[in-house]
Amino acid sequence: LLEAEGLKVRIYPHTFTRSDYLAGSDQERASDLMTAFTDDAHAIICSRGGYGCSRLVPYLDREVMASSGKLLYGFSDITVLHAMLSNRGVPSVHSP
């Protein structure tokens, strides 16, 4: 759907990894997220609600995320990331 709209979609290395009920370990998920904030992507669209997202907080570099200039799209448990960015004055979009 996104590609049909002309967007270039990037799938990160641990996107389809599984660890119990989560999409990979906390470190793997945080690593992919930090890569998205530091590579040449223009925006970050979270494909799911992010159950367990709050577990990533210790592994994230909030300053790097805030200074990236990238817009984050997501909903549900992704709200923890919205709050982190908002606390640094960075807008994000709460959406599916």
LUMDO-377461 format. One record per residue (C-alpha): residue number from 0; residue in one letter; chain; x negated, y negated, z negated. Coordinates in nm, 2 decimals. Layout:
! residues N
- NUM_A_A_X_Y_Z
...
This chain:
! residues 96
- 0_L_A_0.00_0.00_0.00
- 1_L_A_-0.28_-0.25_-0.09
- 2_E_A_-0.48_-0.16_0.22
- 3_A_A_-0.17_-0.21_0.43
- 4_E_A_-0.16_-0.56_0.29
- 5_G_A_-0.51_-0.62_0.42
- 6_L_A_-0.69_-0.57_0.09
- 7_K_A_-1.01_-0.36_0.06
- 8_V_A_-0.96_-0.11_-0.22
- 9_R_A_-1.26_0.03_-0.41
- 10_I_A_-1.23_0.34_-0.62
- 11_Y_A_-1.49_0.36_-0.90
- 12_P_A_-1.69_0.67_-0.99
- 13_H_A_-1.49_0.79_-1.29
- 14_T_A_-1.14_0.70_-1.15
- 15_F_A_-1.03_1.06_-1.13
- 16_T_A_-1.24_1.19_-1.43
- 17_R_A_-1.04_1.36_-1.70
- 18_S_A_-1.12_1.38_-2.07
- 19_D_A_-0.83_1.54_-2.27
- 20_Y_A_-0.54_1.30_-2.22
- 21_L_A_-0.75_1.01_-2.09
- 22_A_A_-0.91_0.93_-1.76
- 23_G_A_-1.26_1.01_-1.87
- 24_S_A_-1.46_0.92_-2.18
- 25_D_A_-1.45_0.57_-2.33
- 26_Q_A_-1.80_0.51_-2.21
- 27_E_A_-1.72_0.62_-1.85
- 28_R_A_-1.41_0.41_-1.83
- 29_A_A_-1.58_0.10_-1.98
- 30_S_A_-1.87_0.15_-1.73
- 31_D_A_-1.64_0.15_-1.43
- 32_L_A_-1.46_-0.16_-1.57
- 33_M_A_-1.79_-0.35_-1.63
- 34_T_A_-1.91_-0.25_-1.28
- 35_A_A_-1.59_-0.40_-1.14
- 36_F_A_-1.65_-0.72_-1.32
- 37_T_A_-2.01_-0.74_-1.20
- 38_D_A_-2.00_-0.62_-0.84
- 39_D_A_-1.86_-0.81_-0.53
- 40_A_A_-1.50_-0.73_-0.60
- 41_H_A_-1.27_-1.04_-0.59
- 42_A_A_-1.01_-0.91_-0.84
- 43_I_A_-0.95_-0.61_-1.06
- 44_I_A_-0.62_-0.43_-1.03
- 45_C_A_-0.56_-0.17_-1.29
- 46_S_A_-0.38_0.12_-1.14
- 47_R_A_-0.21_0.24_-1.46
- 48_G_A_-0.11_0.11_-1.80
- 49_G_A_-0.44_0.20_-1.96
- 50_Y_A_-0.35_0.42_-2.26
- 51_G_A_-0.65_0.41_-2.49
- 52_C_A_-0.77_0.08_-2.35
- 53_S_A_-0.84_-0.06_-2.69
- 54_R_A_-1.10_0.21_-2.74
- 55_L_A_-1.31_0.05_-2.46
- 56_V_A_-1.36_-0.28_-2.65
- 57_P_A_-1.69_-0.19_-2.82
- 58_Y_A_-1.84_-0.10_-2.49
- 59_L_A_-1.74_-0.42_-2.30
- 60_D_A_-1.94_-0.73_-2.25
- 61_R_A_-1.68_-1.00_-2.30
- 62_E_A_-1.90_-1.28_-2.18
- 63_V_A_-1.98_-1.11_-1.86
- 64_M_A_-1.62_-1.04_-1.80
- 65_A_A_-1.52_-1.40_-1.87
- 66_S_A_-1.79_-1.55_-1.66
- 67_S_A_-1.72_-1.33_-1.36
- 68_G_A_-1.44_-1.55_-1.22
- 69_K_A_-1.24_-1.24_-1.13
- 70_L_A_-0.86_-1.22_-1.18
- 71_L_A_-0.75_-0.91_-1.38
- 72_Y_A_-0.41_-0.75_-1.30
- 73_G_A_-0.26_-0.49_-1.53
- 74_F_A_0.01_-0.41_-1.78
- 75_S_A_0.09_-0.21_-2.09
- 76_D_A_-0.22_-0.13_-2.29
- 77_I_A_-0.43_-0.34_-2.05
- 78_T_A_-0.29_-0.63_-2.26
- 79_V_A_-0.59_-0.59_-2.49
- 80_L_A_-0.81_-0.70_-2.19
- 81_H_A_-0.57_-0.99_-2.12
- 82_A_A_-0.61_-1.10_-2.48
- 83_M_A_-0.99_-1.07_-2.46
- 84_L_A_-1.00_-1.29_-2.15
- 85_S_A_-0.74_-1.53_-2.28
- 86_N_A_-0.94_-1.59_-2.60
- 87_R_A_-1.22_-1.72_-2.37
- 88_G_A_-0.98_-1.94_-2.17
- 89_V_A_-0.98_-1.70_-1.87
- 90_P_A_-0.64_-1.65_-1.69
- 91_S_A_-0.52_-1.30_-1.60
- 92_V_A_-0.20_-1.15_-1.46
- 93_H_A_0.02_-0.92_-1.66
- 94_S_A_0.18_-0.71_-1.39
- 95_P_A_0.21_-0.36_-1.25
